[in-house]
Amino acid sequence: SDGGGGGGGGGVEEGWQRGAVAGPPAGEIRQYAPGAAEASLRRTGQSARHDAFFSSHALRQESARRRAAAYAQPPEQSGPLATATVEGYHSFVPLDVPDASRRSRTPSFLCKATSSVDGEAYSLRRLDGPPVPPEPLAAALAWRSLRHPSLVALVDAFTATGPAADGRVGRATYFVHELFPAAISLERAYFGTPGSAGNPGTPPSMTPTEDGLWDIALPLLSAIHAVHSAGAALRIVDPAHVLFTDPHTVRLSSIGVLDAARPERNLPLPALQSEDLQALGRLLVSVACQNAGAAAPTSLRRSLSFVHASYSADLSRLLMLLLSPPEAAHASVHDAVALVSGRLMTRLAQGVGYADALRTELSKEQENGRLLRLVLKLGLATSRPSLPANESYGDHPDRYLLRLFQDLLYGSSDEEGRPLISFAQAVHALNKLDLGHDGRALLTGREDGAMVLVSYHELKQVLERSFGEIAAAAEQ
């Protein structure tokens, strides 16, 4: 095999240094395969025809799920937490799973809070214990300048008076991070949550696969590369702090917390950076075996043998590099990036493809938003029989034309009087109206049978005049 066992020394170094990713045979062209995120936007059959005009079903579902989680409130909440305001943050909703704080290296209370400055929801973490001294707090605040797609950004850190999880009020240190609604930790996804008195726990919701492991390894390796290149170390690469912020995206959370809560003064930066790589290797081994203890020293050799037998040689070589003792291989994050450069190029192509797909989805929603504004203006212009300064507003010929146009959009029928439902025809007419096209529309009154041939350019002028009167009346 490509280096079985978990031993160190020159053998490990030789193993990962000689491992090269082979390209396709000469003359063979491999077809580009979209990533899972891009593929999830595509549907077939009648659904594909629907998605040509409207954003994809999967994207709408994911957006709705996030919105629901972002604005969710507990059914009942009382005590200091219900009415507390901490440095402009309010509406606290606990986010911690049971017993999570007690098992954490930094016992704390995690909740969602809304900022009174911008109205956005954030993740607010209150550290248990006395407030952090100014010097380590300043070191933690330095993380605000580091932004990366695979890091949950630190927004602020401060000391203030506020309630703890048990309701007691006191001074403590708070960390504000971006909020990703409905995110779950890698620990919970692959290992479940342990049970306790009155809490049966939850089983794992995901099963490890080759692609799934690379979906974790590559973004985290990219984040470590950015942090190490900036002259820092993460110190939090573990299953509890890796979040699935959507089904295809992982991010490292809680950056900066350890720098304040447990500043490391004894180990030099290279040693801390080496520990980041070791931690990533242990995390991947644990996930690959779906066993939180698989990377323990007593189990590591057996776990690596399982990985070698069950997954690709590429993954084995990466683990050999990450888990190599620093004094044996002198591996750095740059070595790890070079080793998986081929897979990173594939991921880059898939990321660009997904961004293009999302841009297409955005353009659909921009068009729909434009048409919605046009329909709202049309409804506002025709719904009022009078205005304070114009009692006969609704009887004006301009409004009559607009109501006839609404009949064209919504009141069409076939020869037998059955309703004609054609979104395409309505969208086509609205687009012409918005453009002020020179083409003409034959408008027929449902009540009086009147027929009027009018250009869309004239209709647009009528709509603008009518809406202008409404707007002017609103400002008086």
N, C-alpha and C positions, 0 to 999 in steps of 0.2 A: 504494500500500500504506500501512500504518499507520506509515510511517517506516522506509524501508529504509536499509541501511548502518549503520555503527557510529560515525558522527561525533558530536561533542558540540555545545555551543552552545545557543542559544535554541531551535533547531528540535527538539532532543531534548526539552527541557523542555516545549515546547508540545505535543509528541506525547503524552507520558505524562500531562500534566495534562488534556488535552481528552478522553482516552480514557475513556469511561464504559461500563460493562457494561449492555447493554440488558436489560430484563425481558421476560417473555412478552407476546405481543399481548393486547390487552384481551379479556376474556371467556374466555381460555384458561387452564386449570389444569393445570400440569405434575405428573405423578405422581412421588411421592418414589421415588428410585432408591437402593436400599441400596448401600453401598460394597462394594468387593471383599472386604474382610475379613468383613463380615456375610454376604455372598452365599456365601462359602466354607463357611459352617456349614450351609447348606440343601441337602437332597437330595430326590429325588423317588422315587415308587414304593415298593417294598418297603423300600428304605433309609430313606425318610422315616418309615415305621412303626416301624422299629428305633430311629431317632433320637428318637422320641417318648418312649422309656423310658430311653435311654442317651445319654451325651454324643456329639456328632457325630464321625464318622469322621475328618474333617480335624483337629479339635481334638485328638483322641487321638493322631493321627500326629505332630502338631507337638509335643505335650507329650513323647511318647516320644523324638522326635529331640533335644529339648533335654536331657532327662534323660541320654540316652546320651552327649551331648557334654559335659555337666557332670561326669560321673563317669568319662569316658574316661581311660585311662592308657596311656602308650607301652608297647609290648611288652617292651622292655628298656631300662633306664636305670641308668647307673653314674656314679661320680665324685661330686664335691661336690654337684652339683645333686640327686642322688637322696636324699641324707640331710640336706640343708641345712634349717635353721630360721632365719627372719629375722623378728624382732619378733613371734613367734607364728604366722607363716605357714609352711606346710610342704607337702609333696607337690607339688613344682613340675613343671609340664608346659609345655614351650615352645609358644607360640602364633604366633610370627612366621613368615611365609612366607619362603622363601629370598631373601636380598638386601634384604629390606624395611628392615632397620635402616640399611643403608648408604645407601639412597635417601632416608631420612627427614631432615627438617630438624633433628630431635633424635635422633641415633643412640642407640639403647637396646635393651634386651632385654626382650621381652614374654612373660609366661608366666601360666598359671593356677596359683593357689595356694589352699590351704585354710586357713581361720582356725581356730586352736585355741580361740578364744573362743566362736564360735557354730557352728562346723562347716560354715559356708557357703564356697563357692568364690568367689574374687574374681580380678579381673585385676590383676596386679602388674607394673609397669614399672620396670626398673632403668636409670637414665640412665648412659650411658657417660661417662667422664671423672671429674674430681674432684667431691667432694660440693658441693651447692649451698649458698651462704652462708645464714645464718639469715634475713636480711631478705627476699630473694626467695622463700625457702621459706615464710615467713609470709604473703606476698602470695598464694602459690598456695593455701595452706590456707583462705583466705577463700572459695574456691569451694565449700567443703563446705556452706555455708549456702544455696546456690542449687540448688533442685531444679526440674526441668521434665521433662515426658514425652519431650521430644526431645533431652535431654542425658543422657549416661552419667554418673551422679553420681560425684563424687570422694568417697571414703570417708576417706582419710588420706594423708599424705605425711610421710616421715621419712628420716633418714640412719642407716644401719646397715651392718654388715659381712655380706657374703654373696657367693655365687659369680656370676661373669659368664657370658655365653653360652659362652665358651671354657673354663670351669671354673676360671679364676683367681679367688681370693678376695680381696676388698678392700672398703674402705668406699666407699659410693655412696649416692645419693639414690633412694628408691623412691616410686612413686605407686601407690596402691590405688584402683581404680575398681570399680564394679559389673561383674559378669560376665554377658554375654548369650551363653550357649552357642550354638555353630554360627552365630554372626553372621559376615557377610562384608562387606568394605568395598565401597563404591560403585565404587572404582577397579577392584577385581577383578571385580565383577559386570558392568560396562559396558566395561572396557578389557582385561580379562584380566591375566595377569602375564607380564612379559617373560622370555624364555629366557636361559639362561647355560650355562656349561660343565657338562655332566651334568644339566641341567635344561631340558626343552623348553618350560617355561612352560605357561600354561593359556589357552584362548580365552575370550572374554566369554561369560557365561551368561545375559545379559539383553539385550533389544533395546529401544531407546527408543520410547516411545509418548506421546501427549498426556497420557493419564491418569497414566502412570508419572512423567512430569516434574512434574505437579502433586503427586503423592504425595511427591515429594522437596522441591519448592519450598515448599509450605505448612507442613509441620512445621519445616523449617529456618528459615523466616521467623519462625515463632512463637517458636522458640528464640532467634533473634537479637533479637527484640522484647523478650523477657524479660531477656536479658543487658544490652541497652542501657538498658532501663528501670531496671535495678539499678545503673547507673553503671559498667559494665565493657565490655570488648570481648573477642571470642572469639579472633581471630587464628589460627584453625585450620580455617576453612571451606574444605576441599579434599577431593578424592575419596578420599584415603587415610584421612581421619579421619571420614568419614560411613559409618555402619554400617547395613546391613539386619539388624535384630535379629529380624525375622520377615518373611515375604514382603510384608507391607503396612505395615511400620513402619521409619522411618529415625531414627537418633539420631546426634548429634555426640559423638565420643569424645575422650579425652585432654584434657579441659578442665583448665586450671591448669598444665599441663606447661610451656608456653612462658613463662608468667609467671615460673617458677623458672629454667628453662634458658636463656632468652634474654629477660630483662626489657627492655622498651622504655622508654628514658629520654628519647629525643629527640623523639618525636611526641606531640602532645596527644591526649587521649581522643577528641575529635570526628574527628580524622584516622584513628585506629585503627578507630572505628566505621564510618566511611565505607569503609574498606578491607574490613570484613566484608561490606558490601553488594556491593562490587565483586567480592569473592571468590565470593559466592553467584551473581552474574551469570555469572562465568567458568565456574563449575562447571556451571550449567544449560546454557550454550552447549556445553560439552564433551560433556555427556551427550546433548544433542539431536542433535549431529553424530556421536556415538560416536567421538570423536577427542580424545585427551588434549591435543593441541596446537591444537585449534580456536579457543581463546580467546587465543592468542598475538597480540601486537600486529600482526604481519604477516598474520595469518589472520582477525582478528576481523570485519572488514567483510564478507568473503566468507561467513563462517560465519553472521553475522546475516541476510544475504540468504537463505541456505538456511533458516534458522529461520522467517523471515517467509513464505516460500513453502510451508513444509511443516507449520507448526503454526498454532494459533489466534492471532487478533489480541490476545487477552488475554495470552498468553504473550509476544508481541512487545513489548507495552507494558510489561510487567513488566521485561523485559530492558533496554529503553531506559532505564527509571528506574534500575535497579541499576547499569548501566554508565555512567551519565551522570557526567562529571567533576564533582566537588563544587563547584567554583567556578562551574559553569554552571547547575546545577539546584538546588543546595542540598537534595538529596533526603535524607530520613532514613528510618529503618525505619518510622516512623509513616505516612509517605507511601506506602510500599510496602504496608503493611497496609491502608490505606484503598483503594488501587487494586484489591486482590484481595479486598475485603470480601465480595463476593457468593459467591465460591468458598469463602471461609472459613466462611460461614454454611452452605453445603452440607456442608462437611467436618464442621462442628459437629454438624449433624443426623445425618450418617452415624456419627459417633463415639458419639453418644447411642444410636443404634439398635444399634450393635455392642455397647455396654456392656449394653443391655437383653438382647440375645441371649446374651451371656456370663453374665449373671445367671440366665437361664433354664437354661443349661447347668450352672451351679453348683448350682442347685436340684435338678437331676436327680442330680448326684453326691452331694449331701447326703442325698437320699433313699436312694440306693444304699449310702452309707456307714452310714446308720442300719440298713438291713436287714442289711448285713454284720455289724454288731455283734450284732444279734439272732441271726443264724445261728450266729455264734461262741459266744455264750452257750448256745444250744441244744445245740451239739456238745459243749461242755465239760461241760454238765450231764448228758449221757447217755453219754459215752464211757468213764467210769470204773466198773469193777465194785465198787471199794471205796475207802475212805479210811482213813488211819491210825487214826482214832478211831471208824470205822464200817465194819466189814467187810462188812455187808450193804447198803451204800449203793446199789449198782446194782439190788438186788431190791426196792427200796421202790416202792409203788404210784405215787408221784409220777413216778419215772423211767419206769415202764411207760406212763403217760399221754403223757409227752413222746416216747417212742419211737413210740407209735401216731401222734402228730402228725407225726413225721418220715416215717412211712409214707405219710401223707396228702400230704405235700409231694413226696416222691421216689419213692414206690412205686406210684402209681396205674397201673392197666391197664384196657384195654377188655375186652369180652366174650370176645374170642379170646386174651386174655393178652398182647397187644402193649402195650409201654410207652406211656403217655400223657405227652407232653411239652408242658406249658403253663406258660410263664413267667408269664403273666398270672394264672393261678389260684394259683400259688405266691406271687406278690407280694401278691395280694389276701388270702390267708390270713395271711401274715406281717404285713401291715398291721393286720389285725384283732387278731392276737396282741399286737402292740406297743401298740395302743390299749387292749386289754382290753375289746373289744366285747362287748355282751350277746348277740350272735348265737351260735348253737350250731354245732358241727362234729360230724359223724358219723365217728367214728374206727373203723377196722376193722383188726384184727390180721392180718398176712399168714400167720402160722404157725398160730395157734389159731382164727382166724376170729371172735374176740370182737368185739363191736360196742359202742361206748360213745358216748353222746350227752353232750357236755360243752360248756359255754360258753367262749368265748375269754377271758372275764374270769377264770374258774377256771384255765384253762391258763396265763395270765400269772402268777397267784399261785403256781402250782406251779413255773413256771420261775424266778421270783424266789427262792423258798425253796431250790430245788435249787442254783442258782448261788451263793446266799448260803452254803450249806454248803461248796461248793468254795472260795470266797474265804476263809472262816474257817479251813479246813484249811490253806490256803496261808500264812496269817499266824501259825500256831502254831509 
